């Protein structure tokens, strides 16, 4: 039988689209809708699916009750699809007993009525895997499409077979699946270790159920006691406060996204008390390691990747949304004079983040952490200056010799310190007043500690 050309081309395009490598995101514990900028960036990256946590269910006795709720945006035709995700928590021995399952179905049914797909997030212990799979088959009767997150160890064929008639897709979370070594002075595990993830991907490549791995995009600040035991993650911290905290000493150069800091004396970090004998570990995914893992994913049967979590403006969200869509890009910074203003603006014109700099390969004292925008003048022509968006402003004379700090009117060089600069974003100085008759044309600038930007340049108009 001959197939019409148009029909054949349509079928080919459909198959190509269906088999395309997809990127998606988890959104966790968030009720505010996406901003227009976020929607525009997701559209530019051809992201079609967001897995949005709408709440957490807790199992007590034989009942399942809401422990937390979050608002999910409505999906609109031709736009992003927001799949509701529900986290399940239980310490009961039989969370899927007949009575408990009836309670769970009663809670999930109203959610399923408003969605054509549902995702469940549950860290089932091995002893409950069969019960969980059986419960999922019943839950699937109230929702057309059902997906679940999975632990890396579920790659075993005996486990995967349990879910073949229960779910439409598995999303193994390839992070936080190994405990940190409890060894005094030992560095905690990086978020992404390519060799380990590549082995896990090889095991999941045999999965007959559609699947795609979950990869980390977040940053994490963890406190460890002297024995090496984790005391928990610190919340609500900032890169500037961490980078320029003089009470913290960097122990070793960054390695696979891991930096170790030790307090010089008892201090506080983001309102968390830290003793002098404790360690702070800063972790986020090394960009090159992440690229390597994604390249490996593309060579498996996976449909794509899902990042946890979708980046926002906080330090803990790690890489920016734009950087995750352009992992091969590198940062490019330019200093511009704002039109009809006495302010300067340092712009990252690339799709890559200038990542936070918490350590270096050599000890440089004050210049060991962070970046420095330096403005150099032939004479003391600065009359007044404010740091603006930058962390700190320092004036200097004899900057290439004694490097002596002075007040702004006596300075021939101004140094604006900053810890990072995300893709397509900028930092502005405050107002900079020059002596009468002087102009910014006389001033040159450079960026210390930034690869490729350390040469002196003229300020762009």
C-alpha positions in Angstrom: 0.0 0.0 0.0 1.4 3.4 -1.0 1.3 6.2 1.7 0.6 9.8 0.5 3.7 12.0 0.8 2.0 14.5 3.0 0.8 11.8 5.4 4.3 10.3 5.5 5.9 13.6 6.2 3.4 14.3 9.0 4.1 10.9 10.6 7.8 11.5 10.4 7.5 14.9 12.0 5.2 13.5 14.7 7.7 10.7 15.5 10.6 13.2 15.6 8.7 15.5 18.0 7.6 12.6 20.2 11.1 11.4 20.4 12.7 14.8 21.1 14.9 15.2 24.1 12.9 17.3 26.7 13.9 19.4 29.5 11.5 20.0 32.4 11.6 21.4 35.9 10.2 20.6 39.4 8.8 23.6 41.2 8.8 23.0 45.0 7.0 24.8 47.8 5.9 27.7 45.8 2.5 29.4 45.5 3.3 32.6 43.5 2.8 32.2 39.7 5.6 32.3 37.2 6.8 35.8 36.2 6.6 36.9 32.6 10.4 36.8 32.4 10.4 33.1 33.6 7.7 32.2 31.1 9.6 33.9 28.3 12.8 32.0 29.2 11.0 28.7 29.5 9.4 29.3 26.1 12.8 30.2 24.6 14.2 26.9 25.9 11.2 25.0 24.5 10.2 23.7 28.0 6.7 22.3 27.9 6.2 20.7 31.3 6.6 21.9 34.8 6.1 19.5 37.7 4.5 21.7 40.3 4.3 20.6 43.9 0.8 21.3 45.2 1.2 19.8 48.6 2.3 17.2 51.0 0.2 14.4 52.4 1.0 12.8 55.8 -0.1 9.4 56.8 -1.2 9.0 60.5 -2.7 5.7 61.5 -5.0 4.8 58.6 -5.7 8.3 57.4 -3.9 10.6 54.9 -4.2 14.3 55.5 -2.8 17.5 54.0 0.3 18.7 55.8 1.0 21.5 53.3 -0.7 23.0 50.3 0.6 25.2 47.4 -1.2 26.8 44.5 -0.7 25.4 41.0 -1.0 27.7 38.0 -3.6 26.6 35.4 -2.4 25.0 32.2 -3.5 26.9 29.1 -3.7 25.5 25.6 -0.5 25.8 23.7 1.4 27.0 26.7 3.2 25.3 29.6 1.6 22.2 31.2 1.6 22.3 35.0 1.5 18.7 36.3 0.5 18.6 40.0 3.0 16.8 42.3 2.1 15.5 45.7 4.7 14.5 48.2 3.8 11.5 50.4 5.2 11.1 53.9 4.5 8.1 56.2 6.1 6.5 59.2 3.4 3.9 59.5 4.2 0.2 59.0 1.4 -0.3 56.5 0.6 3.0 54.7 -1.2 1.3 51.9 -3.5 -1.0 53.9 -7.0 -1.2 52.5 -8.3 1.4 54.9 -5.3 3.7 54.3 -5.6 3.3 50.5 -9.2 4.3 50.6 -8.3 7.4 52.6 -5.6 8.2 50.1 -7.9 7.8 47.1 -10.4 10.0 48.8 -7.9 12.8 49.1 -6.4 12.3 45.6 -9.7 12.0 43.7 -10.6 15.8 43.8 -7.1 16.6 42.6 -7.3 14.1 39.8 -10.6 15.6 38.5 -8.8 18.9 37.7 -5.8 17.3 36.0 -5.1 14.8 33.2 -1.8 13.9 34.9 -0.6 13.4 38.4 2.8 12.8 39.9 3.6 11.2 43.3 6.8 11.7 45.2 7.4 8.9 47.8 10.6 7.4 49.0 9.3 3.9 49.4 11.5 1.5 51.4 12.2 -1.8 49.7 9.8 -3.7 52.0 6.9 -1.6 50.7 7.7 -1.5 47.0 5.2 -4.2 46.1 2.5 -2.6 48.2 3.3 0.8 46.7 3.0 -0.6 43.1 -0.3 -2.2 43.9 -1.6 1.1 45.4 -0.5 3.0 42.3 -2.5 0.7 40.1 -5.7 1.7 42.0 -4.7 5.4 42.0 -4.2 5.2 38.2 -7.9 4.4 37.9 -8.8 8.0 38.9 -6.3 9.8 36.8 -5.5 9.2 33.0 -1.8 9.5 33.4 0.4 8.8 36.4 4.1 9.3 37.0 6.2 8.9 40.1 9.7 9.9 41.3 12.0 7.0 41.9 15.1 6.2 44.0 18.2 5.4 42.0 18.3 1.8 43.4 15.0 1.1 41.8 16.9 0.5 38.6 16.9 -3.2 39.4 14.9 -5.2 36.9 12.9 -6.9 39.7 11.8 -3.5 41.0 11.1 -2.0 37.6 8.8 -4.9 36.7 6.6 -4.1 39.8 5.7 -0.7 38.2 5.1 -1.7 34.6 1.4 -1.9 35.1 1.1 0.9 37.6 2.6 4.0 36.1 3.2 5.7 32.8 6.6 7.2 33.6 9.5 6.9 36.2 11.6 9.9 37.2 14.7 8.6 39.1 16.2 11.3 41.3 19.9 11.1 40.7 21.0 13.2 43.7 21.2 12.8 47.5 21.2 9.0 47.1 24.4 8.5 49.1 25.0 9.5 52.7 28.0 11.8 53.3 30.9 10.0 54.9 31.0 10.6 58.6 34.8 11.2 58.8 36.5 14.0 60.7 37.7 16.7 58.2 36.4 14.8 55.2 34.7 16.8 52.4 31.0 15.9 51.8 30.0 14.4 48.5 29.5 16.7 45.5 26.0 17.0 44.1 27.2 15.7 40.7 29.9 13.0 40.4 29.9 12.1 36.7 31.3 8.6 37.1 28.7 7.6 39.6 25.8 9.1 37.7 27.0 7.5 34.4 26.9 4.1 36.1 23.4 4.7 37.3 22.3 5.9 33.9 23.7 2.7 32.4 21.5 0.7 34.7 18.4 2.8 34.0 19.0 2.5 30.3 17.4 -1.0 30.4 14.1 0.4 31.8 11.1 -0.5 29.6 8.9 2.1 31.2 9.4 5.6 29.8 11.8 7.4 32.1 13.9 10.5 32.5 16.4 11.3 35.3 16.1 14.1 37.8 19.3 16.2 38.1 20.2 18.8 40.7 20.5 22.5 39.8 20.4 23.9 43.3 23.1 25.1 45.7 23.3 23.9 49.3 24.9 25.2 52.5 25.4 22.4 55.1 26.8 22.6 58.7 28.9 19.7 59.9 30.1 18.9 63.4 33.7 18.0 64.2 33.1 14.3 63.6 31.9 14.9 60.1 28.2 14.4 60.9 25.7 16.7 59.2 23.8 19.1 61.5 21.5 20.1 58.7 21.2 22.6 55.8 21.2 26.4 56.5 18.3 28.3 54.9 17.9 31.9 53.6 21.6 32.6 52.9 23.2 34.8 50.3 26.3 34.6 48.2 27.6 38.0 49.2 27.2 37.3 52.9 29.0 33.9 52.6 31.7 35.1 50.2 32.8 38.2 52.2 32.3 36.9 55.7 35.8 37.5 57.2 35.0 35.1 60.1 35.1 32.2 57.6 38.4 30.8 56.2 38.5 28.7 53.0 40.1 25.3 53.7 40.8 24.1 50.2 40.1 25.1 46.5 36.8 24.3 45.1 36.5 20.7 43.8 33.5 19.5 41.7 31.4 22.3 43.1 32.3 21.7 46.8 33.9 24.4 49.0 34.8 23.9 52.6 34.8 26.8 55.1 35.8 26.9 58.7 35.0 29.7 61.2 38.0 31.5 62.7 35.8 31.9 65.9 32.3 31.2 66.9 30.0 33.1 64.5 26.6 33.2 62.9 25.7 32.4 59.3 22.2 33.4 58.1 21.2 33.5 61.8 22.5 30.0 62.4 25.1 29.7 65.2 28.3 28.1 64.0 31.0 27.0 66.4 34.8 27.3 65.7 35.2 23.5 65.5 32.4 23.0 62.9 32.6 23.0 59.1 30.5 24.7 56.5 30.2 23.0 53.1 28.9 24.9 50.1 27.8 22.6 47.2 26.3 23.1 43.8 26.6 21.2 40.6 29.9 21.7 38.7 28.9 23.0 35.3 31.3 20.8 33.3 30.2 17.8 35.3 26.6 18.6 34.6 27.2 18.9 30.9 29.0 15.6 30.9 26.1 13.8 32.6 23.5 15.4 30.3 25.5 14.3 27.3 25.4 10.8 28.7 21.7 11.0 29.3 21.2 11.8 25.6 22.8 8.5 24.7 20.3 6.5 26.7 16.7 5.7 26.3 15.6 8.5 28.5 13.1 11.0 27.2 15.0 14.0 28.7 16.0 15.4 32.0 14.1 17.1 34.9 16.0 19.7 37.0 15.4 20.1 40.7 14.4 22.8 41.3 13.5 25.5 38.9 15.8 28.4 39.6 14.6 31.6 41.3 16.5 34.7 42.6 17.7 33.0 45.8 21.3 31.8 46.3 20.0 28.3 47.1 18.5 27.9 43.6 22.0 27.6 42.2 22.5 28.1 38.4 20.1 30.6 36.7 17.4 29.4 34.5 19.1 30.9 31.4 22.4 29.2 32.3 20.7 25.8 32.5 19.5 26.4 28.9 23.0 27.3 27.7 25.4 25.2 29.7 28.1 25.5 27.0 28.1 29.4 27.3 30.7 31.4 29.2 30.3 34.8 30.9 31.2 38.1 29.2 31.1 41.3 31.3 31.1 44.8 30.1 31.1 48.1 32.1 28.8 50.8 30.6 28.0 54.4 31.6 24.3 54.8 32.0 22.8 57.4 29.7 22.5 60.9 31.3 23.6 59.5 34.6 26.6 59.5 36.9 26.2 55.7 37.5 28.0 52.8 35.9 26.5 49.4 35.1 28.4 46.1 35.0 26.5 43.9 32.6 26.8 40.2 32.0 26.0 40.1 28.3 26.2 36.3 27.9 23.9 33.4 28.6 26.3 32.1 31.2 26.5 32.9 34.9 29.6 34.3 36.4 29.5 31.8 39.2 30.1 32.6 42.9 33.8 32.6 43.8 34.4 31.2 47.3 38.0 30.0 46.8 41.0 30.1 44.5 44.0 28.0 43.8 46.4 30.4 45.7 46.1 32.4 48.8 45.6 36.1 48.0 44.3 37.3 51.3 41.6 39.9 50.7 41.5 39.1 47.0 41.0 35.3 47.6 37.2 35.3 47.4 34.8 37.2 45.1 35.4 39.5 42.2 36.5 43.2 42.1 35.5 45.8 39.6 38.4 48.3 39.6 38.1 51.9 38.3 41.5 53.5 37.7 42.1 57.2 37.2 45.3 59.1 36.3 44.9 61.3 39.4 42.5 61.8 42.4 39.5 62.9 40.3 36.8 61.1 42.3 34.8 63.3 44.5 32.2 61.0 45.8 30.9 57.5 45.1 28.4 55.0 46.4 28.5 51.2 46.2 25.0 50.8 44.7 24.3 47.1 44.1 27.8 46.0 44.9 28.7 44.5 48.3 31.4 47.1 49.2 33.3 50.0 47.8 36.9 50.8 48.8 39.2 53.7 47.7 43.0 53.2 47.2 46.1 55.1 46.4 49.3 53.4 45.2 47.0 50.5 44.2 49.8 48.5 42.5 52.2 49.0 45.4 51.2 49.5 49.1 47.5 49.3 48.0 46.6 51.7 50.8 42.9 52.3 51.5 41.8 55.9 51.6 38.6 58.0 51.5 37.1 58.4 48.0 38.3 62.0 47.4 41.9 60.9 47.9 41.7 57.7 45.8 43.1 57.1 42.4 41.4 53.7 42.2 37.9 52.6 43.3 37.2 48.9 43.9 33.7 47.6 43.9 33.4 44.1 45.3 30.8 41.5 44.2 30.4 37.7 44.6 28.7 36.7 41.3 26.7 37.9 38.3 24.1 35.8 36.7 23.4 35.6 32.9 22.0 38.8 31.3 21.9 40.6 34.7 23.8 43.6 35.9 25.1 45.4 39.0 24.9 49.2 39.2 27.2 51.5 41.1 25.7 54.4 43.0 26.3 57.9 41.9 29.9 58.7 41.1 30.9 62.4 41.1 34.1 63.5 39.4 36.0 66.7 39.8 34.9 69.6 37.6 35.9 69.2 34.0 36.8 65.5 34.4 34.9 62.7 32.6 34.6 58.9 32.6 36.7 58.9 29.3 39.8 59.3 31.5 38.9 56.2 33.6 39.8 52.6 32.7 38.4 49.4 34.3 39.2 45.8 34.8 37.6 42.9 36.7 39.9 41.0 39.1 39.6 37.2 39.4 37.4 36.9 36.3 39.0 34.8 33.5 39.4 36.8 30.3 38.3 40.1 31.9 41.4 41.1 33.9 42.8 43.4 31.2 42.3 47.2 31.4 39.5 48.5 29.2 37.7 51.7 28.4 34.2 52.2 29.8 31.5 51.6 27.1 29.0 54.3 26.2 
